[in-house]
Amino acid sequence: MQGLRKSWGGRKKIAPHQRTRRNMVAQTSDGHVFLIKKLGGLFAIILGCLLTAVGVTFESGGTTFLGVLFLVLGAGLLVLKIVRRNEGSSSS
């Protein structure tokens, strides 16, 4: 446990260089964009599942296609969010 020191109360203190890194990760300027992509992606996936199920049940090709389209859109938004979040942490 390098960088951690034990305090009097038994809790471990975080070294200053680790505290700075955590603050930088927690305070991103694109926080609202990440939240919108995450919620939008989840909403699109849920809507896509429902539309696909309804389309398959009632044998409606258009509804099934629309459901699959929403599923792909939702998955794409989540993938873009994850890739963007991990851009800064990758070491090249």
TAMO-V562511 format. One record per helix or strand. SS is the DSSP state (2 for helix, 1 for strand). FROM is the first residue (numbers start at 1). LEN is the number of residues. Records with the same first field share a line. If there is no record, write none. Layout:
SS->FROM-LEN, FROM-LEN
//
This chain:
1->4-3, 12-3
2->16-11, 31-27, 61-27
//
